[in-house]
Amino acid sequence: MALSNVEWRTSSYSGSNGGDCVQVADGCPAGSVPVRDSKNTAGPVVTVGARAWQTFVDGLR
């Protein structure tokens, strides 16, 4: 999956203190959610299914 043109974002709860955050990419093919470490943006990207990602996020709320 090409990720050069995607918009990465962090949670609004992560603040601007430079803490440990993950970023997710919007605008990817339906059914996939790329996730990466905000401190190592050139590092590996883990892609999870959209349903699994939503279940994870719902569990955090």
Buried (B, 14 or more C-beta within 10 A) or exposed (E): EEEEEBEBEBEEEBEEEEEEBBBBBEEBEEEEBBBBBBEEEEEEBEBBEEEEBEEEEEEEE
